[in-house]
Amino acid sequence: EGLQKYVVDNGLDVGFAYDGDADRLIVSDEKGRVLDGDRTIAICAKMLKAEGRLKDGRVTATVMSNIGFHKDMEKEGISVDVTGVGDRYVLEKMLQTGCVIGGEQSGHIIFLEHTTTGDGILSSLQFVRAVLAAGKPASELADEIVIYPQVLVNARINNDYKKTYAGDPEVAEAIKAAEEKMAGS
């Protein structure tokens, strides 16, 4: 909140916030609005595509990414590889596919051409490059991505079943039914 206010009060173009070890980035646009990892990844992926550097036209994101991120990437002709939550799963998929950008809604973004882990400073520099290349304010680029309401609900299960729950026929059927009902919306 302090950064958002500072950006607006001082007429700045953008502000950057990092977590304790600076491997995650959250952006404040010039209007003081928070841009999470989904928006930052989308903006940077579009830049990479325009530069011809987005290998196979794909990005990697986790199951936590917002449906608005997916819809924006689809609109841009960019495919999204989806992984489990965690930067190690993102990196693993990126290494399998050769994808050059991936990350999480939390702001952990990997630019594989430069490093194999999230780096908030690198992500900041890439974001600035994207804003400059587009010739538009950060808010305008962010507004291209419609973020839909999203709710996270944790289901408590025994750790022994954490990786095997989807193999349960009843659980698998419930997941399938929910996905069919939502049908990409």
N, C-alpha and C positions, 0 to 999 in steps of 0.2 A: 504494500500500500504506500509505503514511503517513497519507493522508486517511482511508482505511477504518478504520485503527486509531484515529485521533483521534475519528472519529464514534462508534464503539462505546465507547471509553474515557470519553467525556464525555457519553454518553447523548443524543446529538443525533438529531434526526429525519431529517436528510439532510445530505449533503456534496456539494460541486460541484468538479470538476476541469476545467481548461481547457487547451487547447494554447497554444503560444507567442503567437499573435495573438488568442487568445480567441474564435475563431469556431466552435470545437467544444466540446461539453459531454459529460462522462461523469459520471454520478451515482453516489454511494454511498448505499444505503438505510441505515436505522437499524441494520440487522444487519451493516453493513460489506460488503454485497455490491455488486458493480459492476453498474450498469444501463447498457447501451450505448444507442446511438441508436435501435435498433429498439424497445426497450422504452419509451424516453422518447417517441418519436413516437407509439407506440400509446396510451400513457397520455394524452398531450395531445390526440390525435385523438378519443378517447372523450369528453374534456371538451368539445371543440368541438362534437361531435355532440349532446351533452346540452344545450348552450346554443343549438342550432339554427344554429350558425355554420360547420358543416362542409359547404361548398358541394358539392352533388350527392353527398354521402356518400362522398367520395373522399380518398385520400392519395396522395402520390407517393413512391416509394422506388426504390432501385437494384437491379440484379440481384444485388448482394451481400447483400441483406436475407435474414434467416433465414426458413425455411419456417414456423416457429412464429409469426412476425410476421404472415405472410399468413393463416395459419389463424385467428389471433385476430381479425384485421380482418374476415375472412369471417364469423366467428361473431357479430360485432357489426353485421353488415350494412353494412360499409364496404368499398368497392372500392379496389384498389391499382393505380395506374398504375406500370408498371415502366420504368425508363430505364437507360441505360448508367451506368457509374461516373463520378462527378464532379458537383459541385454545379451546374455550369453546365448539365448535362443535366437535372437535377432542376428547376432554375428554368425552363428552356425549356419543359418539359412542363407545369409549373404555370401558366405564362403562357398556354399553349395551351388548357388545360382550365378555368382559373379556380380550380384547387385552392388551398386556403389553407394547407396544411401539407405539407411534404415534407422528405426528407433522407436521410441515409446512416447506416449502422450505426456508422460512425466518430464519430458525434455531431454532424455538421454538419447542422443543422436550420434550415429556412427557414419563418418565419411570415409569409406574404405580406401579411397585413393590416398588418404593421408594417414590413417591410423586404424587400429582394430578395436578401439574402445571409445566411449563417449568422452568428449572434451568440450566443455562449455565455451572456452575461448575460441577454439576452432569453429564451433557452431555459430558463434557470434560473428566471426569474420565471414563465414559463408553466407549468413543471413544478410549482412551488410552488402556483400557482393550481389546478392539476389535483388535487393531493393534498388541498388544503383543500376543494375542491368535492366531492370523493368522500367526505371524512370518514373516510378510512382511512389507515393508515400506508403509506409508499412500498413497503415489502416486500410488503404484501398486494396492492397494485395490480400490482406487478411479477410476482407469482406467478400472475396471471391469464394471463400470456403464457408459454407453454411454449417455451423455446428448445431447438431440436434440435441435436445434434452437427453441426458444419459444418467442412468442410475446403476450403481454398483451394489449388488447384494451378495454378501459372503454366505456360503453354505458350509457349516462346520461338519467336517467328516474326520474320521480316524485317519491319521497319517499313513497307515498301512494301505489305505484305499485311494490315496491322493492321485496316483498314476493309473489306477485300474477302474475307476468309477465308470468311465465311458464304455467299458466292456460289458457292463450290466445291461441286459436287454431292456429292462424297464426304464432305466435312466437314458439309454440310447434312444428309445422310442420317444420319450418326453422331449429330448433335445431336438430330434428330427421334427416333431410336431410343432414345436415353438419356432424353429427356423422356417418351416413351410408357411406358418401363419404370418410371420413377419415378411417373408418373400422379398428381402432386399430393401425393406423400408423401415 
